[in-house]
């Protein structure tokens, strides 16, 4: 049985093709591939620019129900569906995010899929890959260094050191760095001040890299980053301390999408990785828009459940990049649905139709929400061996009452063969021309009304509460010309509410706003609700304790 092998063992046994062969499938000449070894390469900016006038393929979004410890398998399904579409003769590219090192050594694991639906080289993708995250870290921290240096040499911009908004980043989970005091040690080291670190994927530079259309757009967005405020509360931008040019230089190669392959030798772009909470949680615009020019179908995903990932994909990424999705797939497992119905993790292996029917409310809410954007929906039931036939049938019957269809998928164990039915139905749905995509709210709606629209229409909240400081701040930004920006909600991924323990489909709850942040370079307003962590900690027994090199020099313990 496939389950006997670990993800890394399956990935290591893969029969990979040289990356030039994968590029040739897409019509990318070898001279436009910048190879990193034999099995991964960056696609040149010149080649990407030359595709501009071509017709777009169909865009499929893979999203999911609220994540649970039971697992949903969104990336696995994204990769599996890409293989399934190629299997039935449709030229398809998968577009997913890169993995952050922090969660790999923490508790989440990697981000390359699983079982027989993976992108390879799995170890590289989950570790340093092509250095994109290191480039983002360097560009972000260059700006941080330039801020302190500017203040040290006389502070020409009159930056108020109490109001510096730019922290530092590293791509590792380290709770000890969340709040620190920098510049200690005397006059030669500058002015002591409180600061801290976020994880690299929470950097606005990462969000900018993933929303920029080209290098020129990247530089413009970097220039617009607000680094802090003067005593009169006027903003200071990265361009004011001449940081944007050098930051762009550091990100030049990182802007180019990374081409790899699935276990079945189908092309995949793995590029970018913004936090799905503090940012928009999607792979890069440049990877997705390039893929649409090179393939008939592009399968991409968005982070966390559809209440965060799909909403931001539609309202931020699609709005900014002019994308129009043709269909969406909501991934669920019987186990995760049962957990939403109140079953404990240790009891998920037992059949429990009653809890499953109760937990289906979470799935139903996500399906109906995606339809609010005018995008037709299918449900993928990601199969586990412990699922009973009665449970699978109950999910199918429930989804039918929503006017959609649920399809059982066995790609984890069987690869593309196990997801062929879903692939055929996706083609049918995407080609039917039913998509009437439009974002949830217009650009010109007042900022607080945008927040209320998301909270009420997507989360089913009864009200949004925010104190006067928050409302005044939003009005100030509107006066400064930022009122047209979309909203990026930072909310727990585990619930429709701001309470991570409230599973299912709660209604009538309150969404309290703790603070709002202007990401002027990325081009959205971050609205923080509850306790959102931008620098995770490591668990008591981190994954790193089980990661090592074996006697053959191969990596063990990545998953």
C-alpha positions as a Python dict, from the first residue, in 0.01 Angstrom:
ca = {
    (1, 'X'): (0, 0, 0),
    (2, 'X'): (126, 348, -82),
    (3, 'X'): (88, 459, 279),
    (4, 'X'): (379, 234, 378),
    (5, 'X'): (625, 483, 226),
    (6, 'X'): (688, 830, 368),
    (7, 'X'): (657, 1139, 148),
    (8, 'X'): (1034, 1180, 135),
    (9, 'X'): (1087, 814, 35),
    (10, 'X'): (833, 850, -246),
    (11, 'X'): (997, 1175, -360),
    (12, 'X'): (1345, 1024, -352),
    (13, 'X'): (1235, 732, -569),
    (14, 'X'): (1093, 970, -833),
    (15, 'X'): (1212, 936, -1188),
    (16, 'X'): (1287, 1301, -1261),
    (17, 'X'): (1351, 1445, -1605),
    (18, 'X'): (1612, 1715, -1675),
    (19, 'X'): (1451, 2054, -1619),
    (20, 'X'): (1522, 2152, -1983),
    (21, 'X'): (1280, 1875, -2091),
    (22, 'X'): (1009, 2012, -1862),
    (23, 'X'): (1071, 2362, -2002),
    (24, 'X'): (1052, 2226, -2359),
    (25, 'X'): (698, 2095, -2285),
    (26, 'X'): (599, 2459, -2227),
    (27, 'X'): (796, 2598, -2520),
    (28, 'X'): (1066, 2755, -2300),
    (29, 'X'): (1403, 2738, -2483),
    (30, 'X'): (1704, 2622, -2275),
    (31, 'X'): (1870, 2967, -2301),
    (32, 'X'): (1571, 3114, -2111),
    (33, 'X'): (1610, 2873, -1820),
    (34, 'X'): (1856, 2960, -1546),
    (35, 'X'): (1928, 2612, -1403),
    (36, 'X'): (1985, 2540, -1036),
    (37, 'X'): (2129, 2189, -1070),
    (38, 'X'): (1951, 1945, -1302),
    (39, 'X'): (1596, 1954, -1169),
    (40, 'X'): (1503, 2319, -1106),
    (41, 'X'): (1542, 2643, -1297),
    (42, 'X'): (1430, 3002, -1306),
    (43, 'X'): (1246, 3134, -1612),
    (44, 'X'): (1406, 3448, -1758),
    (45, 'X'): (1239, 3788, -1739),
    (46, 'X'): (1293, 3829, -2117),
    (47, 'X'): (1097, 3512, -2195),
    (48, 'X'): (815, 3615, -1959),
    (49, 'X'): (792, 3961, -2118),
    (50, 'X'): (768, 3803, -2465),
    (51, 'X'): (452, 3607, -2365),
    (52, 'X'): (247, 3920, -2291),
    (53, 'X'): (23, 3919, -2599),
    (54, 'X'): (-71, 3550, -2581),
    (55, 'X'): (-417, 3421, -2491),
    (56, 'X'): (-477, 3309, -2132),
    (57, 'X'): (-562, 2953, -2035),
    (58, 'X'): (-826, 2862, -1774),
    (59, 'X'): (-755, 2944, -1408),
    (60, 'X'): (-861, 2698, -1136),
    (61, 'X'): (-836, 2787, -767),
    (62, 'X'): (-797, 2513, -506),
    (63, 'X'): (-910, 2618, -158),
    (64, 'X'): (-1034, 2433, 150),
    (65, 'X'): (-1245, 2420, 462),
    (66, 'X'): (-1098, 2566, 785),
    (67, 'X'): (-776, 2379, 867),
    (68, 'X'): (-780, 2127, 1152),
    (69, 'X'): (-512, 1904, 1307),
    (70, 'X'): (-677, 1623, 1107),
    (71, 'X'): (-536, 1766, 783),
    (72, 'X'): (-710, 1862, 459),
    (73, 'X'): (-443, 1814, 190),
    (74, 'X'): (-493, 2133, -13),
    (75, 'X'): (-145, 2138, -172),
    (76, 'X'): (-160, 1762, -231),
    (77, 'X'): (-492, 1807, -412),
    (78, 'X'): (-358, 2104, -613),
    (79, 'X'): (-64, 1894, -735),
    (80, 'X'): (-283, 1586, -787),
    (81, 'X'): (-536, 1785, -993),
    (82, 'X'): (-256, 1925, -1210),
    (83, 'X'): (-135, 1571, -1278),
    (84, 'X'): (-494, 1454, -1337),
    (85, 'X'): (-556, 1725, -1597),
    (86, 'X'): (-232, 1638, -1776),
    (87, 'X'): (-333, 1270, -1762),
    (88, 'X'): (-653, 1342, -1958),
    (89, 'X'): (-456, 1532, -2219),
    (90, 'X'): (-492, 1890, -2095),
    (91, 'X'): (-174, 2100, -2099),
    (92, 'X'): (-163, 2209, -1735),
    (93, 'X'): (76, 2390, -1500),
    (94, 'X'): (55, 2381, -1121),
    (95, 'X'): (135, 2707, -936),
    (96, 'X'): (206, 2682, -563),
    (97, 'X'): (396, 2871, -293),
    (98, 'X'): (745, 2803, -167),
    (99, 'X'): (793, 2657, 179),
    (100, 'X'): (916, 2859, 476),
    (101, 'X'): (1203, 2703, 671),
    (102, 'X'): (1048, 2795, 1007),
    (103, 'X'): (745, 2562, 986),
    (104, 'X'): (961, 2284, 832),
    (105, 'X'): (1167, 2271, 1150),
    (106, 'X'): (867, 2353, 1370),
    (107, 'X'): (551, 2149, 1341),
    (108, 'X'): (371, 2218, 1011),
    (109, 'X'): (605, 2029, 782),
    (110, 'X'): (677, 2105, 419),
    (111, 'X'): (473, 2248, 136),
    (112, 'X'): (538, 2024, -162),
    (113, 'X'): (228, 1804, -148),
    (114, 'X'): (223, 1446, -21),
    (115, 'X'): (206, 1079, -114),
    (116, 'X'): (198, 1035, -492),
    (117, 'X'): (93, 1396, -552),
    (118, 'X'): (414, 1592, -489),
    (119, 'X'): (642, 1841, -656),
    (120, 'X'): (1010, 1749, -662),
    (121, 'X'): (1291, 1790, -563),
    (122, 'X'): (1095, 1779, -236),
    (123, 'X'): (1400, 1829, -9),
    (124, 'X'): (1523, 2135, -199),
    (125, 'X'): (1178, 2294, -220),
    (126, 'X'): (1140, 2258, 158),
    (127, 'X'): (1490, 2388, 236),
    (128, 'X'): (1694, 2660, 59),
    (129, 'X'): (1548, 2592, -290),
    (130, 'X'): (1675, 2870, -522),
    (131, 'X'): (1742, 3121, -245),
    (132, 'X'): (1431, 3338, -298),
    (133, 'X'): (1345, 3359, 71),
    (134, 'X'): (1704, 3446, 158),
    (135, 'X'): (1690, 3729, -97),
    (136, 'X'): (1367, 3860, 58),
    (137, 'X'): (1527, 3839, 404),
    (138, 'X'): (1834, 4029, 281),
    (139, 'X'): (1632, 4302, 106),
    (140, 'X'): (1407, 4348, 409),
    (141, 'X'): (1700, 4366, 652),
    (142, 'X'): (1896, 4602, 425),
    (143, 'X'): (1606, 4846, 463),
    (144, 'X'): (1610, 4795, 843),
    (145, 'X'): (1985, 4862, 852),
    (146, 'X'): (1946, 5173, 637),
    (147, 'X'): (1681, 5313, 872),
    (148, 'X'): (1906, 5287, 1179),
    (149, 'X'): (2202, 5413, 976),
    (150, 'X'): (2002, 5715, 855),
    (151, 'X'): (1914, 5805, 1215),
    (152, 'X'): (2275, 5750, 1330),
    (153, 'X'): (2412, 5995, 1070),
    (154, 'X'): (2187, 6286, 1165),
    (155, 'X'): (1832, 6175, 1079),
    (156, 'X'): (1777, 6412, 785),
    (157, 'X'): (1423, 6279, 736),
    (158, 'X'): (1336, 6356, 1103),
    (159, 'X'): (1213, 5999, 1164),
    (160, 'X'): (1053, 5968, 1507),
    (161, 'X'): (1237, 5666, 1654),
    (162, 'X'): (928, 5588, 1863),
    (163, 'X'): (728, 5547, 1542),
    (164, 'X'): (951, 5323, 1328),
    (165, 'X'): (720, 5064, 1169),
    (166, 'X'): (983, 4847, 1000),
    (167, 'X'): (1108, 4549, 1204),
    (168, 'X'): (1361, 4284, 1099),
    (169, 'X'): (1292, 3934, 964),
    (170, 'X'): (1440, 3586, 955),
    (171, 'X'): (1303, 3265, 803),
    (172, 'X'): (1292, 3069, 1127),
    (173, 'X'): (1054, 3025, 1419),
    (174, 'X'): (1211, 3205, 1717),
    (175, 'X'): (986, 3345, 1990),
    (176, 'X'): (1287, 3499, 2171),
    (177, 'X'): (1318, 3759, 1894),
    (178, 'X'): (956, 3882, 1889),
    (179, 'X'): (1034, 4186, 2103),
    (180, 'X'): (1392, 4304, 2151),
    (181, 'X'): (1592, 4620, 2225),
    (182, 'X'): (1849, 4706, 1959),
    (183, 'X'): (2152, 4938, 1938),
    (184, 'X'): (2274, 4872, 2293),
    (185, 'X'): (2639, 4918, 2378),
    (186, 'X'): (2704, 5289, 2361),
    (187, 'X'): (2728, 5582, 2121),
    (188, 'X'): (2905, 5392, 1842),
    (189, 'X'): (2606, 5156, 1803),
    (190, 'X'): (2334, 5417, 1756),
    (191, 'X'): (2021, 5501, 1955),
    (192, 'X'): (1874, 5219, 2165),
    (193, 'X'): (1512, 5143, 2076),
    (194, 'X'): (1256, 4869, 2100),
    (195, 'X'): (1217, 4656, 1787),
    (196, 'X'): (1169, 4290, 1697),
    (197, 'X'): (1170, 4020, 1433),
    (198, 'X'): (896, 3869, 1218),
    (199, 'X'): (925, 3554, 1009),
    (200, 'X'): (1032, 3627, 648),
    (201, 'X'): (699, 3519, 499),
    (202, 'X'): (529, 3798, 701),
    (203, 'X'): (752, 4064, 540),
    (204, 'X'): (585, 4324, 322),
    (205, 'X'): (875, 4263, 82),
    (206, 'X'): (744, 3907, 32),
    (207, 'X'): (393, 4038, -39),
    (208, 'X'): (538, 4293, -283),
    (209, 'X'): (746, 4026, -464),
    (210, 'X'): (428, 3821, -508),
    (211, 'X'): (212, 4108, -636),
    (212, 'X'): (464, 4285, -863),
    (213, 'X'): (414, 4245, -1239),
    (214, 'X'): (780, 4302, -1333),
    (215, 'X'): (1104, 4455, -1201),
    (216, 'X'): (988, 4811, -1266),
    (217, 'X'): (667, 4751, -1072),
    (218, 'X'): (870, 4581, -798),
    (219, 'X'): (1097, 4884, -756),
    (220, 'X'): (799, 5121, -748),
    (221, 'X'): (627, 4914, -478),
    (222, 'X'): (944, 4887, -270),
    (223, 'X'): (983, 5268, -291),
    (224, 'X'): (630, 5305, -149),
    (225, 'X'): (696, 5105, 169),
    (226, 'X'): (623, 5316, 476),
    (227, 'X'): (913, 5269, 717),
    (228, 'X'): (788, 5495, 995),
    (229, 'X'): (652, 5838, 1078),
    (230, 'X'): (782, 6181, 1173),
    (231, 'X'): (670, 6365, 1487),
    (232, 'X'): (396, 6532, 1285),
    (233, 'X'): (281, 6178, 1189),
    (234, 'X'): (363, 6226, 821),
    (235, 'X'): (488, 5898, 665),
    (236, 'X'): (851, 5830, 573),
    (237, 'X'): (894, 5602, 269),
    (238, 'X'): (1174, 5365, 169),
    (239, 'X'): (1245, 5599, -127),
    (240, 'X'): (1312, 5884, 119),
    (241, 'X'): (1624, 5705, 242),
    (242, 'X'): (1715, 5582, -110),
    (243, 'X'): (1664, 5212, -31),
    (244, 'X'): (1451, 5100, -326),
    (245, 'X'): (1726, 5063, -589),
    (246, 'X'): (1951, 4836, -383),
    (247, 'X'): (1654, 4632, -257),
    (248, 'X'): (1548, 4570, -619),
    (249, 'X'): (1901, 4454, -704),
    (250, 'X'): (1886, 4197, -423),
    (251, 'X'): (1549, 4072, -550),
    (252, 'X'): (1635, 4065, -923),
    (253, 'X'): (1669, 3684, -948),
    (254, 'X'): (1405, 3614, -685),
    (255, 'X'): (1147, 3781, -914),
    (256, 'X'): (1191, 3504, -1173),
    (257, 'X'): (953, 3207, -1120),
    (258, 'X'): (1100, 2868, -1032),
    (259, 'X'): (1018, 2578, -1266),
    (260, 'X'): (1014, 2226, -1118),
    (261, 'X'): (815, 1908, -1188),
    (262, 'X'): (560, 1680, -1024),
    (263, 'X'): (629, 1312, -957),
    (264, 'X'): (464, 1248, -1296),
    (265, 'X'): (701, 1491, -1474),
    (266, 'X'): (444, 1763, -1526),
    (267, 'X'): (549, 2130, -1498),
    (268, 'X'): (502, 2328, -1177),
    (269, 'X'): (589, 2686, -1084),
    (270, 'X'): (683, 2715, -717),
    (271, 'X'): (729, 3082, -643),
    (272, 'X'): (682, 3316, -347),
    (273, 'X'): (522, 3250, -12),
    (274, 'X'): (345, 3537, 166),
    (275, 'X'): (193, 3465, 506),
    (276, 'X'): (-173, 3370, 461),
    (277, 'X'): (-271, 3586, 756),
    (278, 'X'): (-77, 3911, 765),
    (279, 'X'): (-50, 3900, 382),
    (280, 'X'): (-251, 3742, 101),
    (281, 'X'): (-125, 3380, 107),
    (282, 'X'): (-92, 3313, -269),
    (283, 'X'): (197, 3229, -500),
    (284, 'X'): (335, 3512, -714),
    (285, 'X'): (130, 3702, -972),
    (286, 'X'): (420, 3672, -1216),
    (287, 'X'): (419, 3289, -1189),
    (288, 'X'): (40, 3265, -1230),
    (289, 'X'): (15, 3513, -1519),
    (290, 'X'): (310, 3347, -1699),
    (291, 'X'): (160, 3001, -1651),
    (292, 'X'): (-170, 3121, -1802),
    (293, 'X'): (17, 3217, -2121),
    (294, 'X'): (192, 2878, -2144),
    (295, 'X'): (-84, 2629, -2058),
    (296, 'X'): (-449, 2554, -2126),
    (297, 'X'): (-518, 2511, -1753),
    (298, 'X'): (-347, 2654, -1446),
    (299, 'X'): (-417, 2507, -1104),
    (300, 'X'): (-323, 2726, -809),
    (301, 'X'): (-402, 2740, -437),
    (302, 'X'): (-452, 2996, -163),
    (303, 'X'): (-349, 2960, 202),
    (304, 'X'): (-570, 2833, 486),
    (305, 'X'): (-948, 2795, 450),
    (306, 'X'): (-1155, 2975, 187),
    (307, 'X'): (-1258, 3243, 440),
    (308, 'X'): (-899, 3374, 432),
    (309, 'X'): (-722, 3223, 129),
    (310, 'X'): (-993, 3232, -135),
    (311, 'X'): (-1125, 3571, -20),
    (312, 'X'): (-777, 3726, -47),
    (313, 'X'): (-705, 3547, -376),
    (314, 'X'): (-1022, 3699, -522),
    (315, 'X'): (-1023, 4041, -353),
    (316, 'X'): (-647, 4114, -358),
    (317, 'X'): (-459, 3900, -609),
    (318, 'X'): (-724, 3872, -883),
    (319, 'X'): (-831, 4235, -842),
    (320, 'X'): (-472, 4365, -865),
    (321, 'X'): (-356, 4133, -1144),
    (322, 'X'): (-675, 4140, -1352),
    (323, 'X'): (-723, 3763, -1318),
    (324, 'X'): (-1059, 3592, -1375),
    (325, 'X'): (-1084, 3242, -1224),
    (326, 'X'): (-1295, 2992, -1420),
    (327, 'X'): (-1367, 2743, -1141),
    (328, 'X'): (-1281, 2663, -780),
    (329, 'X'): (-1232, 2339, -588),
    (330, 'X'): (-1296, 2327, -213),
    (331, 'X'): (-1094, 2048, -50),
    (332, 'X'): (-1231, 1860, 250),
    (333, 'X'): (-1170, 1532, 428),
    (334, 'X'): (-1425, 1326, 619),
    (335, 'X'): (-1187, 1345, 916),
    (336, 'X'): (-1166, 1725, 916),
    (337, 'X'): (-1543, 1757, 868),
    (338, 'X'): (-1599, 1527, 1169),
    (339, 'X'): (-1359, 1743, 1371),
    (340, 'X'): (-1572, 2045, 1281),
    (341, 'X'): (-1864, 1840, 1409),
    (342, 'X'): (-1704, 1803, 1751),
    (343, 'X'): (-1508, 1476, 1725),
    (344, 'X'): (-1170, 1460, 1906),
    (345, 'X'): (-859, 1385, 1699),
    (346, 'X'): (-804, 1044, 1860),
    (347, 'X'): (-1159, 934, 1764),
    (348, 'X'): (-1149, 1040, 1397),
    (349, 'X'): (-1085, 685, 1271),
    (350, 'X'): (-1431, 571, 1383),
    (351, 'X'): (-1739, 616, 1165),
    (352, 'X'): (-1960, 896, 1299),
    (353, 'X'): (-2226, 1006, 1051),
    (354, 'X'): (-2400, 1234, 1301),
    (355, 'X'): (-2085, 1440, 1372),
    (356, 'X'): (-2002, 1442, 1001),
    (357, 'X'): (-2344, 1586, 912),
    (358, 'X'): (-2299, 1850, 1182),
    (359, 'X'): (-1949, 1940, 1058),
    (360, 'X'): (-2071, 1970, 698),
    (361, 'X'): (-2198, 2318, 788),
    (362, 'X'): (-1835, 2440, 769),
    (363, 'X'): (-1793, 2295, 420),
    (364, 'X'): (-2127, 2440, 311),
    (365, 'X'): (-2037, 2789, 428),
    (366, 'X'): (-1712, 2783, 226),
    (367, 'X'): (-1886, 2655, -88),
    (368, 'X'): (-2154, 2926, -66),
    (369, 'X'): (-1892, 3195, 4),
    (370, 'X'): (-1690, 3107, -308),
    (371, 'X'): (-2012, 3124, -512),
    (372, 'X'): (-2062, 3483, -384),
    (373, 'X'): (-1768, 3580, -606),
    (374, 'X'): (-1947, 3436, -909),
    (375, 'X'): (-1710, 3138, -937),
    (376, 'X'): (-1857, 2785, -986),
    (377, 'X'): (-1744, 2527, -729),
    (378, 'X'): (-1667, 2156, -699),
    (379, 'X'): (-1580, 1977, -375),
    (380, 'X'): (-1281, 1738, -363),
    (381, 'X'): (-1308, 1475, -90),
    (382, 'X'): (-944, 1393, -17),
    (383, 'X'): (-961, 1021, 68),
    (384, 'X'): (-822, 860, 384),
    (385, 'X'): (-819, 480, 425),
    (386, 'X'): (-1025, 513, 747),
    (387, 'X'): (-1316, 683, 561),
    (388, 'X'): (-1631, 471, 545),
    (389, 'X'): (-1848, 452, 233),
    (390, 'X'): (-2141, 587, 433),
    (391, 'X'): (-1937, 896, 534),
    (392, 'X'): (-1832, 965, 175),
    (393, 'X'): (-2190, 926, 56),
    (394, 'X'): (-2316, 1161, 331),
    (395, 'X'): (-2074, 1432, 212),
    (396, 'X'): (-2179, 1383, -152),
    (397, 'X'): (-2549, 1402, -57),
    (398, 'X'): (-2491, 1719, 146),
    (399, 'X'): (-2296, 1897, -129),
    (400, 'X'): (-2569, 1809, -379),
    (401, 'X'): (-2815, 2011, -164),
    (402, 'X'): (-2587, 2315, -222),
    (403, 'X'): (-2619, 2281, -599),
    (404, 'X'): (-2260, 2156, -633),
    (405, 'X'): (-2094, 1818, -668),
    (406, 'X'): (-1847, 1636, -442),
    (407, 'X'): (-1594, 1398, -599),
    (408, 'X'): (-1391, 1135, -413),
    (409, 'X'): (-1018, 1175, -487),
    (410, 'X'): (-747, 914, -422),
    (411, 'X'): (-446, 1102, -562),
    (412, 'X'): (-242, 1067, -240),
    (413, 'X'): (-228, 689, -288),
    (414, 'X'): (-274, 659, -665),
    (415, 'X'): (-141, 980, -821),
    (416, 'X'): (-322, 1116, -1127),
    (417, 'X'): (-524, 796, -1178),
    (418, 'X'): (-700, 856, -847),
    (419, 'X'): (-816, 1208, -937),
    (420, 'X'): (-914, 1159, -1301),
    (421, 'X'): (-1287, 1200, -1228),
    (422, 'X'): (-1232, 1538, -1062),
    (423, 'X'): (-1007, 1648, -1351),
    (424, 'X'): (-1281, 1573, -1607),
    (425, 'X'): (-1544, 1755, -1403),
    (426, 'X'): (-1315, 2058, -1356),
    (427, 'X'): (-1265, 2080, -1734),
    (428, 'X'): (-1641, 2057, -1786),
    (429, 'X'): (-1710, 2327, -1526),
    (430, 'X'): (-1429, 2563, -1635),
    (431, 'X'): (-1526, 2535, -2003),
    (432, 'X'): (-1898, 2586, -1943),
    (433, 'X'): (-1841, 2961, -1911),
    (434, 'X'): (-2047, 2991, -1591),
    (435, 'X'): (-1788, 3203, -1410),
    (436, 'X'): (-1915, 3556, -1350),
    (437, 'X'): (-1625, 3657, -1130),
    (438, 'X'): (-1630, 3986, -946),
    (439, 'X'): (-1467, 4089, -617),
    (440, 'X'): (-1679, 4113, -302),
    (441, 'X'): (-1661, 4494, -277),
    (442, 'X'): (-1576, 4785, -511),
    (443, 'X'): (-1252, 4984, -486),
    (444, 'X'): (-1431, 5304, -391),
    (445, 'X'): (-1620, 5165, -88),
    (446, 'X'): (-1499, 5329, 239),
    (447, 'X'): (-1236, 5118, 418),
    (448, 'X'): (-1444, 5041, 728),
    (449, 'X'): (-1736, 4934, 506),
    (450, 'X'): (-1502, 4697, 322),
    (451, 'X'): (-1405, 4539, 655),
    (452, 'X'): (-1773, 4508, 753),
    (453, 'X'): (-1858, 4352, 416),
    (454, 'X'): (-1597, 4077, 460),
    (455, 'X'): (-1695, 4016, 824),
    (456, 'X'): (-2068, 3998, 753),
    (457, 'X'): (-2075, 3831, 409),
    (458, 'X'): (-1788, 3584, 453),
    (459, 'X'): (-1758, 3528, 831),
    (460, 'X'): (-2135, 3573, 903),
    (461, 'X'): (-2050, 3812, 1187),
    (462, 'X'): (-2320, 4042, 1322),
    (463, 'X'): (-2087, 4339, 1379),
    (464, 'X'): (-1733, 4474, 1362),
    (465, 'X'): (-1610, 4670, 1662),
    (466, 'X'): (-1319, 4911, 1648),
    (467, 'X'): (-1226, 5195, 1878),
    (468, 'X'): (-1199, 5557, 1768),
    (469, 'X'): (-822, 5536, 1706),
    (470, 'X'): (-871, 5263, 1446),
    (471, 'X'): (-1160, 5442, 1272),
    (472, 'X'): (-967, 5772, 1270),
    (473, 'X'): (-662, 5596, 1124),
    (474, 'X'): (-872, 5450, 841),
    (475, 'X'): (-1018, 5795, 766),
    (476, 'X'): (-669, 5949, 766),
    (477, 'X'): (-553, 5693, 510),
    (478, 'X'): (-859, 5768, 297),
    (479, 'X'): (-767, 6139, 311),
    (480, 'X'): (-410, 6048, 206),
    (481, 'X'): (-536, 5864, -104),
    (482, 'X'): (-527, 5504, 22),
    (483, 'X'): (-905, 5454, 40),
    (484, 'X'): (-912, 5249, -283),
    (485, 'X'): (-691, 4972, -137),
    (486, 'X'): (-832, 4626, -66),
    (487, 'X'): (-849, 4479, 286),
    (488, 'X'): (-621, 4198, 407),
    (489, 'X'): (-782, 4041, 715),
    (490, 'X'): (-547, 3893, 974),
    (491, 'X'): (-773, 3647, 1156),
    (492, 'X'): (-738, 3298, 1300),
    (493, 'X'): (-746, 3036, 1026),
    (494, 'X'): (-923, 2780, 1245),
    (495, 'X'): (-1266, 2943, 1259),
    (496, 'X'): (-1501, 3177, 1075),
    (497, 'X'): (-1495, 3379, 1397),
    (498, 'X'): (-1193, 3532, 1575),
    (499, 'X'): (-1208, 3248, 1833),
    (500, 'X'): (-989, 2958, 1710),
    (501, 'X'): (-1190, 2708, 1917),
    (502, 'X'): (-1524, 2795, 1757),
    (503, 'X'): (-1549, 2533, 1481),
    (504, 'X'): (-1831, 2462, 1238),
    (505, 'X'): (-2022, 2757, 1092),
    (506, 'X'): (-2079, 3013, 1369),
    (507, 'X'): (-2306, 3313, 1298),
    (508, 'X'): (-2387, 3634, 1480),
    (509, 'X'): (-2041, 3670, 1639),
    (510, 'X'): (-1848, 3996, 1682),
    (511, 'X'): (-1521, 4076, 1500),
    (512, 'X'): (-1305, 4303, 1719),
    (513, 'X'): (-1029, 4494, 1537),
    (514, 'X'): (-710, 4525, 1739),
    (515, 'X'): (-512, 4740, 1498),
    (516, 'X'): (-480, 4836, 1131),
    (517, 'X'): (-158, 4857, 930),
    (518, 'X'): (-95, 5022, 595),
    (519, 'X'): (110, 4808, 355),
    (520, 'X'): (147, 5090, 102),
    (521, 'X'): (405, 4905, -109),
    (522, 'X'): (209, 4580, -132),
    (523, 'X'): (-109, 4780, -181),
    (524, 'X'): (-347, 4666, 91),
    (525, 'X'): (-463, 4752, 444),
    (526, 'X'): (-392, 4483, 705),
    (527, 'X'): (-670, 4452, 964),
    (528, 'X'): (-554, 4263, 1273),
    (529, 'X'): (-815, 4074, 1475),
    (530, 'X'): (-735, 3863, 1782),
    (531, 'X'): (-384, 3740, 1859),
    (532, 'X'): (-213, 3707, 1523),
    (533, 'X'): (149, 3595, 1553),
    (534, 'X'): (398, 3726, 1293),
    (535, 'X'): (690, 3536, 1450),
    (536, 'X'): (592, 3177, 1539),
    (537, 'X'): (760, 2981, 1816),
    (538, 'X'): (881, 2622, 1806),
    (539, 'X'): (674, 2346, 1974),
    (540, 'X'): (801, 2141, 2270),
    (541, 'X'): (924, 1867, 2035),
    (542, 'X'): (1006, 2046, 1705),
    (543, 'X'): (1035, 1855, 1377),
    (544, 'X'): (1404, 1951, 1368),
    (545, 'X'): (1471, 1684, 1634),
    (546, 'X'): (1380, 1419, 1375),
    (547, 'X'): (1565, 1567, 1075),
    (548, 'X'): (1914, 1432, 999),
    (549, 'X'): (2147, 1299, 728),
    (550, 'X'): (2157, 919, 704),
    (551, 'X'): (2465, 709, 623),
    (552, 'X'): (2408, 752, 248),
    (553, 'X'): (2405, 1129, 293),
    (554, 'X'): (2031, 1154, 227),
    (555, 'X'): (1801, 1375, 435),
    (556, 'X'): (1561, 1195, 670),
    (557, 'X'): (1269, 1340, 862),
    (558, 'X'): (1132, 1603, 622),
    (559, 'X'): (761, 1559, 559),
}
